[in-house]
Amino acid sequence: MLPECQQRADELIAAGRLLYSMGMVPATSGNFSARLPDNTMLITVSGRNKGRLKHADIMLADAAGNSLDGNKPSAETRLHVQIYNRFPDACCVLHPHSVNATLLSLLTEGDIELQGYEILKAFPGINTHACKVTVPVFSNDQDIERLATLVETRMQDSENIFHGYLIRGHGFYTWGNSVDDALKHAEAFEFLFDCEMRRKEVTRQ
């Protein structure tokens, strides 16, 4: 493994351990990837526990998500490809399955609107809490190509700048210009989803 591949793989392994410790990738859920300078990507092999990743659990794929080393990539690789094609600066995609994200997606009609939170500054281009961040919610679909097309159409047709999205009853996707950036966004989203869930609980009382 070339030095840069080794470093990105190490970072994905560390990200998996952190997110697993936070309860965000239980069992074998979730998937992670990192784009390399030649536009290939490292992506987690299908069905691996993200809290116990080893180098053998991270494979090499081309820009379209096709395996370059004989391993089977995550079933949702096409969603990673869509993000990399849409955002040229994105170098890492993380897909956790947290409890808050899963429940919030089921309890919310339409998109989730986040506003007034100081932690929104964790996302690029945001320098004030006085803003609104839209998080689209897509219906779960076993046809990943169809889901990726739906996500791309929404992003293409919207004037909003998205930093992540939810799949109903499933989990969320977020990305960044590095593994550290993507982790920061994942942690920020999880905090925000937790806040929204608690607000819903208070509202129901």
N, C-alpha and C positions, 0 to 999 in steps of 0.2 A: 504494500500500500504506500503510495507516494506521501511525502510529509504533509501536504495540505489535506489530502484525504484522511490521513491519520488524525490530524488535528480536528477536522470537522466531525469525524466519527466519535472522537473522545468527547467533544462538546455535546453531541446528541445523546451519548451514553449518560453523561452527567445530567442533562436536561431530563432524561427519563427517570433517573433516580429522584431528582427533586420533585417532579410532578407526581410520581408514585407516592412519595412521602407525604404529599399534600392530599392524597386520595383522589387525584384527578385522572388517573389511568388504571382503574382496577382491572384485575384479571389480565386478559391480553388485549384490552381495548386501546384505542388511540393509534396514531401513527405520526411519525416525524420525518422530515427530510431537510437536506441542506444542498443548495445549488453550488456547483463548483465553477471555477473561472472558464472552463471549456464548455459550459452549458450542460454538462452531464449532472446527475444528482445522486447523492447518497440518500437512501430511504430505508426505513425499517422493513425487515422481512415479515411477511404475513404470519400472524398468529404468535408473535413473540411477546413475552412479558416485558413491558417497558421499564419496569423498575429493576430488572436484572439483565439489561442488554449487555451483550459482548460484541466484539468486532464482527464475529460471524453472523450476528443478527442484523447487520447493516449492510445493504447491498448497493451495487452500482447500477444505475439505469441511465438511458439516454434522455434527451430533452422531451421525448414523447412518452416517457415512462416505461419503455421496453427494457427488460433485463439485459444487462451486458455481462453478467457473470453466472447465469444459470439459475439463480435464486428466484423465488416467487415474491414479487413486491406486494405491498399492501393492496387490498382490493380497491382502495380509494385513491390510488396513485393519480388517476385522471384529475382529481380535485386539486392535487398539488400542482400538476402541470398547468391547470387553468390559472392558478394564482401566479406562477412564474411567468406565464405568457402575458398576463394582465399588468403585472407590476415588475418592470425590468430591474429595479433595485432590490427586489426581495431575494434574500439568500437563505431563508429558513422558513419552513412552514411547520406549525405545531397543531395537532388535533387532539386535545384532551376530551375526556368523557366525564366531566365533573357532575356531581349531584345537583349543584345549583343551576348549571347551564341546562341540564336535562330537564329538571322540573320547571324552570322558568319558561323554557320553550313550549312546554305543554300547557302552562297556565296563562300564557299571553296570546291574545288575538292579534294577528298582524305582526309588524316589526316591533322591536324594543327600542324605545327612545331614552337615552341616558343624558341627563342634564343636571347641572348644578353641583356636580361632584368635583372636588379638587383633583382627584386622581386621574381625571380625564387628561391632564397634562402629560401623562405617561405616553400618550400617543403622539406621533409626529405631526407637527403643524398646529398643535393646540397649545396655547399659552395662557388660557384663562378658563376658569370654571364656568363662566357665563357663555356656554355654547351647548349645542345639542349634537350628540353622536348617535347615528342610526345604526342599529344592528339588525340586518335582515334575518328573518326566520324562514327557512325553506322546509317543506314537507320531506320527511325521510323517503328515500327511494333506493331500492336495490339495483336499479339501472343507473350506474354511476355516470355513464356517458350522458344520459339524459339530464341527470342532476347537474353535472358540470356545465352543460349547455344552458340550463336555467340560471345558474349562478352568473355565468358570463353575460347573458342577456340583461340580467338585472343591473350588473355593474356598468355595462356599456350604456344602458339607457338612463341611468341615474346621474343627477348632478352632485350627489353626495360622494364624499371620499370615505370609503369603507376601510375599517381596520380589522374587521372580523365578521363572521356570521355564524348563526346557529342552525343546526339541523334538528328538527322537532323530535323530541324524545331520544336524542342521540348524543350530541355533544357540540363543540364549537371549533371553528378554524380561526387561526390568527397567524400572522407572519411578521417578518422584520428583516432588516438589512444585515442581521447577523443572528446567530443562535441566541446570544444574550438579549438582543432587542426583542426577538420573538418571545422569549421567556418573560421579559418585562411586560409585554402586552398580554400574555396569558395570565400572569398574576394580577394585572390590573383588571382584566375582564372578570376574573373569578371574584375579586373583591366587589366589583360593581354588581355582578349577578347575585352575590350574597346579600348586598344591600337591598337590591330590588325585591328579593324573596322576603326579607324581613319587613320591608314596607308593605308588601301584600298581606303579610300576617297581621300587622298592626291595623291595616285598613279593614280586615275582616272582623276584628274584635269589636 
